[in-house]
Amino acid sequence: MAALSAAVLALRLCCAAAAVPLVIWHGMGDTCCNPLSMGYIRKIVESKIPGIYVLSLQIGSNLIQDMENSFFMNANDQVREVCSQLAKDPHLKGGYNSMGFSQGGQFLRAVAQRCPSPPMLSLISIGGQHQGVYGFPRCPGESSHICDWIRKTLDLGAYTQAVQEHLVQAEYWHDPLKEDDYRKNSIFLADINQERGINETYKKNLMALKKFVMVKFLNDTMVDPPISEWFGFYRSGQAKETIPLKETSLYTEDRLGLQEMDKAGKLVFLGVKGDHLHFSEEWFYTSILPFLQ
């Protein structure tokens, strides 16, 4: 009996040790450890995958800075900081899965493209705006003066140097009526989407992913257009008709390797009923958890 118990314990320890670590990046206006958001996600993942190491990224020395940086810290600097955090974390040296919420989704994609060590194994983007946004209908805390200020600032000049350098949301603002301005002046999204030329390293690193899962919220009222969550966008030159990823030049020219990844079965497109980042625990267990095990 004692021998059997020891064998069961050894098996449990083995399975726990084999759990692939998970890195989480929160969205705009959130923090790493909010018990109603990222703290909750971490808790339910740990409950279903015993022994898993979960790192919920904090940008800044405290939660207030973490929240403020999601609005005002240059996205490139944030990605650089995260790459440094990951490289120094001994739990991740063998590789990790990643899960980004809203803007955290495209930020983690930038990590995958720019920082291949330690290796990101799979990327799960939950509501990430991979072709950017053109519109800012609301943001966390609708009465917040920050939301109103961001709207006005984007309207005045999203592609001016000062706004690009200091307002995160401007760095993935994609104006289909001003594509030339976007390609020339976007300091973050235009770069990771290969809009100004092909960085073969970006392409190679992204294609190294085992899975790239993209979740779109089917009743999303925050992301404009919602199809950006599946890498689609407005057809260039207007802001009414949208096209899916496969009709974009990014895919047809395979500038990021997405076409090849798609043919290899590495791209996964999931839809969930609900508004932005609204999903049930049951949906998370059945649709997302299998990619982490």
N, C-alpha and C positions, 0 to 999 in steps of 0.2 A: 504493500500500500504506500509506504514511504517512497519506494522507488518510483511508483507511478506518479505520485504528487511531484516529485523532483523532475520527472520527465515533462509533466504539464507545465511546471514553472519555467523550465528551460525553453520549451516551445513558445511560451508567451513572451519571454525575454527576447528570443530570436526574432519573433514577429514584430515586436515593438522596435527593436533595433533596425529592422528592415524598412520601417515607415519612412517614406521620402519626406524631407522637411518641406514646409510650406512658408512662403513669403507673401504677405498681404500688404496692399497699398490702398489707403482710403481715398475717398473722393473730395471734392471741393467743400470746404466749410466743415469738414469732419476731423476727427483725430484718430490716432492709432488705437485708443483704448476706451472709446465711448462704449459703455455697457449695453447700449441700445443698438449699436451698429458693429464696429469692428471687434469690440470685446465679446459681443454675442456670437459673432461668426467664429472667433477663435474658440470659444467655449464649446460650441456644438461640433466643431471639427475634432477637437481633443476628446470629446465624449464618444465619438464614433470611430476614431482611429487612435487607440491607446498607444501612448509612447511617442506620438508624433511631436516634432519640434515645430512650433509655429512662431514666426517672427512677424509682428505687425509693425510696419515701418513708422517711425516717428522722425519728422524732419524739424529739428530744433531741440532745445534743451528742456522744454516743458510742453504741456498740452496746449497752452495758449499760443506759443510760437508755432507749434505744429499746425494748428488751425489757420493762423495768420499766413503762414508760408504757403498754404494751399491756394491763397489768393495772390500773394505779392512776391514770392521768391521765384526768381527766374527758373523756368522748368529745366533748362540745361544744367543749372547749378544743383537743382534737386536731384536730377538723375546722377550727376557726378558724386554727390554726397551718398546716395544709396549704393552706387557701385563700390564705394569705399567701405561702407558698412558691411556689404555682403562679402567682400574680399577678406575682411578681418574676422568674420564669424566662422569659427572652426566647425560648427554644426553643418555648414553648407558646402564644405570643400568637395564632397562627393556629388554635388548637384542638388537641385531643389525644384519644386513646382512653384508657380506663382499665380496669384489671383488678385486682379485689380478691379476696383469699383469706380465706375464713372471715369473721371480723368486719370485715376490711378491705373486704368487699363492701358491707355496709350503710353503712360509714363513707364510702365513695366515693359511694354514693347520696346521702348527706347533703350531700356536696360539690356534686353535680349540682344538688340542690334549692336550696341556699343560696348558691352561688357560681358564677353563670353566666359569669363572665369571669376567665380565658379560657374559651372554650366547651368543654365535654366533648361529644365527638361520639358515642361509643359507650361503654357500660358493660358489662363482663363480670364477673359475680359468680360466683366459683367456691366454692361451699359457703357463701355468705353467708346469714345467718339473718334474712331480711327481715321476718318476723313475730315475731322474737325466739325465745327458748328457755324451756322449762319443764322443767328437769332439767339436771343437770351430771354426767353419768356418768363423764367422765374429762377430762383436759386434758394438754397437752404436759408430759412428765416426770411420770409417774404417781406416783412416789415423792416428788415435790416437796411440801414443806410448804405452798407457795403454793396448790396444788390443794386440799388438805384444808382450808386456812383459808377459801378461797373458798366451798367447799361449806357449811361451817358458818355463814359469814356470811350467805349467801343464805337458808339455812333460818331463821335468826333474824329477819331483817327486811330483805328486799330493797328495800322501799319507804320505809324510813326515810331522812331527809334526809342523814344522815352517810354511809350506805352508798351512796346514789345519787350523792353528790358525789365519792366517792373510790374506787369499785370499778366498773371499766368493765363487767364482765359483768352487774352489777345493772342497768345502764342499758339493757340490752335483755332483761331478765328479764320475761317475759310470763306472768302467772299467770291461766289461764282460769277459775279458781275465785274470783278476786278482781279481776274486770275493772274495777270502779269504782276500786279502789286503784291499779291499773295506770294507768288513764287519768289519774287525778288526780296521781300522784306520780312516774311515769316521766319523767325529765328529758330523755331522748334519744329512745328509740324511739317513744313515744306522740306526740312532737312531729313527727318526720319522717313518721309514718304517719297524720297528720291525725286523731288520736283525740279531740282537744279542740276541734276547729273546723277550718275550711277556710282554709288559707293559699294564696290563689290564685297567689302567686309560686312557691311550691313546686311546685304543679301545672304551671304554665306551663313552668318550668325543666326539670322531668323530662320533659315531653312533647316538649321540643326535641331529645331524644336521637334519633339515627338508629336505633340498636339498643340494646335492653336484654336482654342474654343472661344467663340464670340456669342454673347447673349444679348439679344435685342428685346426691349420691353415693348410689347405690342400696342400698349395704350400710353406711350410715353408723351408727356406734355412739356418736358423740360428740354430734351435734346432736339435740336432743329438742324437738319432733318433726322428723324429716328433711324433711318436706314444707314446712317454713318456708323451705327453700332455693329453693322454687318459689312462695313467697309464700302458701302455705296455712298452716293452723294447726288447733289443736283447736277443735271446736265449743264455743262459749262455755258455761260452766257445768259442764264436766266435762273430764276429761283422758284419754279413751280414744278417742273417735271424732274423726278429723281430716276436714277439708273442704278441697277445692282452692281456689285463688284465686278462681275464677269464682263460688263460692258464698259468699264472704266479703262482708260489707257494704262493705269497702274497695273491692271491685270493683263490686258492684251499685249502690252510690251514687257510684261513680267519683270518690272523694275525691282520688285522686292522678293521675287521668287514665289509669290502667292499662287500663281498658276501651276507651277510645278508641285507645290505643297498640296494644292487642291487635288491634282491628279493622283498624288500619292496617298490621299485619304487623310492628310494631316489637318485639314481645316474642318471645323465642326461649327455649324450654325444652329443655335438654339433660340427659340422664341418662347417668351413667357407672358401670359396675360397680366396686365397691371401697369401702373405708372412707373416712373423712373425709380429703380432700386426697390420696388415693391414686389416681394415674392414670399412664398410660404416656406416654412421649415421643411414641410414634406417635399416640396419641389426641389429644394436645395439638396435634400438627402438622395432623392431619386435621380436628379439630372446632373448635379455637380460632383457630389461625393465620389462617384465611380472614377472620375478623372484624377482623384487624389490618392486612390488606393492601389 
